[in-house]
Amino acid sequence: MEQGKTWLCSVLFLDIAGYTQRSVTRQVNAKGYLQVLIEQTVADTPENERVIIDTGDGAALCYMGDPERALFAALQLRESLMRPTEGGGEQVGVRIGINLGPVRFVRSLAGQINPLGDGINNAQRVMAFATPNQILVSRSFYEVIACLSHEYAQLFNYLGVRQDKHVKEHALYEVRAPGQPGVVATLRTTEAIAEQVRATVALRRTAFDSVMLRAAEEALAEYIGPVARVLVKKAAERAQDLADLRRMLAEAVSIPEQQQALLDRIGALQVGEPPVQVAASPGHGKGAVQDGVTGRSAVQGAWTAAELQQAEARLASFVGPLSKILVKRAAAQTNDRKKFYETLAQELDSAADRKAFLEAISH
């Protein structure tokens, strides 16, 4: 793992319920038991795709690869912890929160890896709303998982928006607990699909070359950000042909105009050929033109580099590295400055953050 680089991670944050109320002996036993379960859970994930952080009363598991690894890790941990312990020992309850967001890994003076950024901070805040043996996930994680599979989407219940102690709002989704109607059948179906995908991944990838997939990833990233890499990879594994790939990727975009623009751009690509220049599509904004080399849209004469850099810097304090893509997308949609900044503000979850951003950008 490259140190100091910002990664888009699925972060599973957990703590032991009632940890501080336990005696020292019970704390040691609970941590030891949890450590064994975590080691078993992450055993099938390559070490270069995960980072495990000891948080004292729990742990944070950062996955740099497939988002569903975090979901299945949470389900496996909860299932293990809810089983009766051998010899009638004390059960350990945990609260679990999962978030998808930017994380930067740096080394401390002691040489340990420390994660920084909204990705892990929001995972901890989502976890704080959970009750023992409850799994909650953020909106960003849910939206990606729901795009990957209809079966995955059926595992969640929307709980609503909650406000943390920092007055930041979080849209929360609960992962249904074992025993609730349909969850066992859903998990079996999901596991069967995952196994089928693994068995056919080599065959599917031969249908599309890297040049075309990279162009599709860049086009999709303008609408949903860096996680486009994961969605394109998954779609390429499942798609039978280019039309199937276009349909899968378009489902990740919620605005109809942008969805059609994405379909048009991917439709202009051909397997085995570099992307070609296409006309600007609806949803890319007035004055937008297409770059025939990268497939990205560019706005001519509407914004200065200084204005865009300022907007990126202000927005980055709320969303991290994703600000670059969000600013580029908003700039391609409008030449009106008020609408431009209001569009960026809408990317923030809470009213307080939106107000703070608009006030900061006005100075």
Secondary structure as UniProt FT lines:
FT   TURN            3..4
FT   STRAND          6..16
FT   TURN            17..18
FT   HELIX           19..21
FT   HELIX           24..41
FT   TURN            42..44
FT   HELIX           47..49
FT   STRAND          50..54
FT   STRAND          58..63
FT   HELIX           68..82
FT   HELIX           86..88
FT   STRAND          94..107
FT   TURN            109..110
FT   STRAND          113..116
FT   HELIX           118..128
FT   TURN            132..133
FT   STRAND          135..138
FT   HELIX           139..148
FT   HELIX           150..153
FT   TURN            154..155
FT   STRAND          156..163
FT   TURN            165..166
FT   STRAND          169..175
FT   TURN            178..179
FT   TURN            181..182
FT   HELIX           183..205
FT   TURN            206..207
FT   HELIX           210..224
FT   TURN            226..227
FT   HELIX           228..238
FT   HELIX           242..250
FT   TURN            251..252
FT   HELIX           256..267
FT   TURN            271..272
FT   TURN            282..283
FT   TURN            286..287
FT   STRAND          288..290
FT   TURN            292..294
FT   STRAND          297..299
FT   HELIX           305..319
FT   HELIX           320..322
FT   HELIX           323..333
FT   HELIX           337..345
FT   TURN            346..347
FT   HELIX           351..362
//
